[in-house]
């Protein structure tokens, strides 16, 4: 059995020769992929605030804090298992989308070596981002802090690099495209990337200030901007809605003559 997408047609496969078992519009596929971590995160935050408020909002210097960090919100039970389940389910589609984008770029930039090289780097960053997310998800901060921290750093750095490279590639695409969906996708990518960078800087500032001065409420501000970093990251990936809106994701069986 093979998994194909109509976005990978041409040299990557002949779907007309395969028997489709499941055909899903890419728009539905993209929405479902983003909704998994989104609903999981909201559920974890809500449960932490309702049932584990004291533990989830505890700080090392014992100052007032009103919101849990994401690491704290996913470190208790059942939040830990809700988050792990949602991220585990959404990780395979994320890897598939990363490969689909790379195939898309190879087609669009077949005659442009710099953009082809950037496409490969974007693929590596996307794979590293998803892998870092899996690492920080399945190793909580209360279990092995150093691994959780390294997973978080890999996630943030690779995410920012991936968004930057993607914006550059789509800026090149926009020069030669009059497709309104591609123009809309590019504009939202740039806006969300800049917003994400601003939130990352704000979160880093408040985290450093909390650790240095231990002021009441500062860690709450860090948590707010941490949420915004994650939400804007999800929104950035949601722009695939425009990029592949006319495509389908298909699960198909391999014809008898091609099996071996």
Secondary structure, DSSP 8 states (H G I E B T S, - for coil): -EEEEGGG-BTTB-GGGSEEEEEEEHHHHHHHHHHHHHHHHHHHHHHHHHHSHHHHT--TT-----S--HHHHTSSTTHHHHHHHHHHHHHHHHHHHHHHHHHHHHHHTTT-HHHHHHHHHHHHHHHHHHHHHHHHHHS-TTT-HHHHHHHHHHHHHHHHHHHHHHHHHHHHHHHT---HHHHHHHHHHHHHHHHHHHHHHHHHHHHHHHHHH--TTHHHHHHHHHHHHHHHHHHHHHTHHHHTTT-EEEEEE--GGG--
